[in-house]
Amino acid sequence: MEIRSCREKVGIAQGELAKKVGVTQQYLCCLERGKKNNPSLKLLAKIAEALNVPITDLLKQKAG
């Protein structure tokens, strides 16, 4: 998932995004690092909306 790169492009802090979408910063960190890899579609939609990006941008795999 590309949550971190999308978040960084927008320039929003991890804690701020977590608060906007209703999860803990620790959970969001785990998503970004790949330690949690099955977020609900509803949560992904909230993250995409908060970052103003298409949900598909969050689902892209990192190259390499």
SESEZA-684042 format. One record per residue: x, y, z of N, C-alpha, C in turn; residue in one letter. Coordinates in steps of 0.1 Angstrom, whole numbers, plus 5000, padded with zeros to 4 digits. Layout:
N
XYZXYZXYZA...
//
This chain:
64
500849885000500050005000500950125000M500350234994501150354993500550475001E500050445013499450545022500550645025I501650605029502750695034503150785023R503450735011503950825000502850924997S501550884996500450974993500351085004C500451035017500351135028501551235028R502751185025503851275024503751375013E503251335001503051424990502051534994K501051505001500051605006500651695017V501551645024502251715035501451715048G500851605051500051595063500751495072I500751535085501451455095500651325098A501351215102500751085104499651105115Q499951175126498951185136497751265132G497951365124496851445119495851355110E496451275101495751185092494951085101L495651025111494950925119493750985126A493951105131492751175138491651205128K491951245116490951275106490151145102K490751035102490050915097489650825109V489950865121489350795133490150665137G491450665135492250555140493350605148V494050525155495250565163496450585153T497350675158498550695150499350565149Q499350485159500050355159499450265149Q498150255147497550175137497850215123Y497850355121498150405108499650375105L500450385115501950355113502050205108C501350115115501349975111500949955097C499850025092499450015079500550065069L501150175072502150235064503350145062E503750075073504849985073504549845068R503349815066502949685061502749585072G502749625085502549525096501149495097K500249575093498849545091498549565077K497849465071497649475056496249445051N495349455060493949425056492949535062N493249665059492249765063490949745056P489849795062488549785056488549875044S487649845035487449935023486950075028L486150075038485650195044486750285049K487750225056488850295061489650355050L489950265040490750315028490050435021L488750425020487950535014488150665022A488050655036488250765044489650825043K490650745042492050785040492250855027I491650795016491750855003491050995003A489951005009489151125009489951235017E490551195028491351285036492551335029A493151255021494351295013493951344999L492651344996492251394983492951324971N492951194972493551104962492550994958V492650944946491750824943492250704952P491250624956491550514964492550414958I492550414944493550324937494950364940T495150494942496550544945497050474958D496150444968496650384980496950234979L496350174968496550034966497749994958L498350084952499550054943500649994952K501349894945502449834952503749914950Q504549904960505849974958506749894948K507449964940508349904931509549854938A510049734934511349684939511049604951G
//
